[in-house]
Amino acid sequence: MARALEMARAGEARGEVPVGAVIVHDGVLLAESHNGTVEWRDPTAHAESLAIRGAARRLGDWRLSGCTLYTTLEPCTQCAGAIVLARITRLVFGAHDPNGGMAGSLENLVQDPRLNHRVELLGGVLAEESSRLLRRFFRARRSRP
């Protein structure tokens, strides 16, 4: 999770919402990313989605079974869906997202029994630090003239 926070800070330095994600398999870092929606002008370029793409390329397989995804913010609908589709085994996230989180806040897509894959889930890891990054970013954005 510490590396995901570093990625969030790197994204913030580039003007992105500070969310970072890393994917690990058997203790080996496969992929890491931060949000890229602003830089790439792509609404789907969320940290989790970009990390999933990178890990799949690195493994040469779309199935990321045995992988853990660490992200600083509870995934949105898009990212939660991608996590399920990629068959990621475990999701660890920092801050809960009461406005859009789909790993327990609004719904729990990653563990929905109607789907063909369910993800092990641990939320709230380094939540305060993750939340602080987001609060600071949005406070600064609102204070601009």
Buried (B, 14 or more C-beta within 10 A) or exposed (E): BEBBBBBBBBBBEEEBBBBBBBBBBEEEEBBBBBBBBEEEEEEEBBBBBBBBBBBBEBBEEEEBEEBBBBBBBBBBEBBBBBBBBBBBBBBBBBBBBEEBBBBBBBEBBBBBEEEEBBBEBEBBBBBEBBBEBBEEBEEEEEEEE
